[in-house]
Amino acid sequence: MSTKRSLPNMPSNRSDLSLGFGLEDKVVVVTGASSGIGRASALLFDAVGARVFATARNQAQLDSLAKEMQDPSRHFFHVADLQTSEVCEAIIDKTLDVYGEIFVLAHIAGGLRRKKLAEVTEDDWDYQFNVNLRSGFFLNRAAGAAMIERKTPGRIINCTSGAWMTGPVNGSDAYVAAKGGIVTMTRGFAGQFGPHGIRVNVLSPGQINTPMQHNDNDPKIIAAATAACPLRRIGQPEELARAVIFLASDNSSFINGATLNVSGGSLMY
């Protein structure tokens, strides 16, 4: 008698191994959707057939995003500042009001204030922890609760920085402290939500050509980091978006609690 066992929810043929396998018509929340990795991710979710609840602080940039979508009527664009738990929970509630479900939370939004260590104020600290870590906790918790209630085997993707492991550089001390917390937080949610079929993972970008990368940053530092990368270039938001889609899709069906390093080899572990 054969001992071969079939695996659930696995691709049946090679054509199923497309980038967005399992995401067509699924509801996806993307934070930070107005620029950088968040914007690229929202556009790629649209391209693979998902329905996107795109949220960011900038209305004009969200309007611009809508014009690039293949069919904007399938998506919802929502302006929000993620610094409070009430706003974060309201985003999940609004998603449920609009679509009745949520399958993916891609929490890409982040905030950075570059300052010398001695110049970091309590307001700087609070802002960076609120936008990066506090928002992640309350968004993850609310999204996971909604998935569990609806018995949805969903996916949650958070976004850290390679500096969570290497440590801060160029005035990013508070930012990196919050980003390190995201990794630990994600592991906690992965353990608690996993029994419900919900996978929670972290994207860890290296040097990526986003507005945040260039904000208050010395071009010489960016050039040096680019030269030190084994691939000898800076990454592009679209390359990180593919990793986001991978973690959201069925192609990553047995990945949970992981930190996916997408740095061109600048960080190796």
Backbone hydrogen bonds, N-H to C=O, Kabsch-Sander energy under -0.5 kcal/mol:
donor,donor_aa,acceptor,acceptor_aa,energy
10,M,7,L,-0.8
16,D,13,N,-1.6
17,L,14,R,-1.6
18,S,15,S,-0.5
21,F,18,S,-1.7
23,L,20,G,-2.6
25,D,49,G,-3.1
26,K,23,L,-2.1
28,V,26,K,-0.5
28,V,51,R,-3.1
29,V,104,V,-3.0
30,V,28,V,-0.5
30,V,53,F,-2.3
31,T,29,V,-0.5
31,T,106,A,-2.1
32,G,55,T,-0.8
33,A,55,T,-2.0
35,S,32,G,-1.0
38,G,35,S,-0.8
39,R,35,S,-1.5
40,A,36,G,-2.2
41,S,37,I,-2.4
42,A,38,G,-2.4
43,L,39,R,-2.2
44,L,40,A,-1.9
45,F,41,S,-2.8
46,D,42,A,-2.0
47,A,43,L,-1.9
48,V,44,L,-1.8
49,G,46,D,-1.3
50,A,45,F,-2.4
51,R,26,K,-3.2
52,V,50,A,-0.5
53,F,28,V,-3.3
54,A,52,V,-0.8
54,A,76,F,-2.8
55,T,30,V,-2.6
56,A,78,H,-1.5
59,Q,57,R,-0.7
62,L,58,N,-1.9
63,D,59,Q,-2.5
64,S,60,A,-2.0
65,L,61,Q,-2.2
66,A,62,L,-2.4
67,K,63,D,-1.4
68,E,64,S,-0.7
68,E,65,L,-1.3
69,M,65,L,-0.8
69,M,66,A,-0.8
74,R,71,D,-2.2
75,H,72,P,-1.7
76,F,52,V,-2.6
78,H,54,A,-2.9
80,A,56,A,-2.2
82,L,80,A,-0.5
84,T,81,D,-0.6
88,C,84,T,-1.9
89,E,85,S,-2.7
90,A,86,E,-2.0
91,I,87,V,-1.7
92,I,88,C,-1.3
93,D,89,E,-2.2
94,K,90,A,-2.8
95,T,91,I,-2.1
96,L,92,I,-2.1
97,D,93,D,-2.2
98,V,94,K,-2.4
99,Y,95,T,-3.0
100,G,95,T,-0.7
100,G,96,L,-1.3
103,F,27,V,-2.4
104,V,27,V,-1.9
105,L,155,R,-2.1
106,A,29,V,-3.4
106,A,104,V,-0.5
107,H,105,L,-0.7
107,H,157,I,-2.8
108,I,31,T,-0.6
108,I,106,A,-1.2
115,K,113,R,-0.5
115,K,171,G,-1.9
119,E,116,K,-2.0
120,V,116,K,-0.6
120,V,117,L,-1.1
125,W,121,T,-2.3
126,D,122,E,-2.8
127,Y,123,D,-2.6
128,Q,124,D,-2.2
129,F,125,W,-2.2
130,N,126,D,-2.8
131,V,127,Y,-2.7
132,N,128,Q,-1.6
133,L,129,F,-1.4
134,R,129,F,-3.5
135,S,130,N,-2.0
137,F,133,L,-2.3
138,F,134,R,-2.1
139,L,135,S,-2.7
140,N,136,G,-2.7
141,R,137,F,-2.5
142,A,138,F,-2.0
143,A,139,L,-2.8
144,G,140,N,-2.8
145,A,141,R,-2.2
146,A,142,A,-2.0
147,M,143,A,-2.2
148,I,144,G,-2.7
149,E,145,A,-2.5
150,R,146,A,-1.6
151,K,148,I,-1.1
152,T,147,M,-3.2
154,G,152,T,-2.4
155,R,103,F,-2.4
156,I,199,R,-2.8
157,I,105,L,-3.4
158,N,201,N,-2.6
159,C,107,H,-0.6
160,T,203,L,-3.0
162,G,205,P,-2.0
164,W,161,S,-2.6
165,M,162,G,-1.5
166,T,162,G,-1.4
167,G,163,A,-2.3
176,V,172,S,-2.9
177,A,173,D,-1.9
178,A,174,A,-2.0
179,K,175,Y,-2.2
180,G,176,V,-2.5
181,G,177,A,-1.5
182,I,178,A,-1.3
183,V,179,K,-1.1
184,T,180,G,-1.5
185,M,181,G,-3.0
186,T,182,I,-2.5
187,R,183,V,-1.8
188,G,184,T,-1.7
189,F,185,M,-2.2
190,A,186,T,-2.7
191,G,187,R,-1.8
192,Q,188,G,-1.8
193,F,189,F,-3.2
194,G,190,A,-1.4
196,H,193,F,-1.8
197,G,194,G,-2.6
198,I,193,F,-1.6
199,R,154,G,-2.1
199,R,197,G,-0.5
201,N,156,I,-2.5
202,V,258,A,-2.8
203,L,158,N,-3.0
204,S,260,L,-3.0
206,G,262,V,-1.7
208,I,206,G,-0.7
209,N,235,G,-3.0
210,T,208,I,-2.3
214,H,210,T,-1.2
215,N,211,P,-1.2
217,N,214,H,-1.3
221,I,218,D,-1.2
222,I,218,D,-1.7
223,A,219,P,-2.5
224,A,220,K,-2.2
225,A,221,I,-2.3
226,T,222,I,-2.3
227,A,223,A,-2.3
228,A,224,A,-1.8
229,C,225,A,-0.9
229,C,226,T,-0.6
231,L,264,G,-0.7
232,R,229,C,-2.4
235,G,207,Q,-2.9
239,E,236,Q,-1.4
240,L,236,Q,-1.3
241,A,237,P,-2.3
242,R,238,E,-1.6
243,A,239,E,-1.0
244,V,240,L,-2.0
245,I,241,A,-2.6
246,F,242,R,-2.3
247,L,243,A,-2.3
248,A,244,V,-1.7
249,S,245,I,-1.9
250,D,21,F,-3.1
252,S,249,S,-1.2
253,S,250,D,-1.3
255,I,252,S,-2.1
256,N,254,F,-0.6
257,G,200,V,-2.7
260,L,202,V,-3.3
260,L,258,A,-0.6
261,N,259,T,-0.7
262,V,204,S,-2.6
262,V,260,L,-0.7
266,S,263,S,-1.5
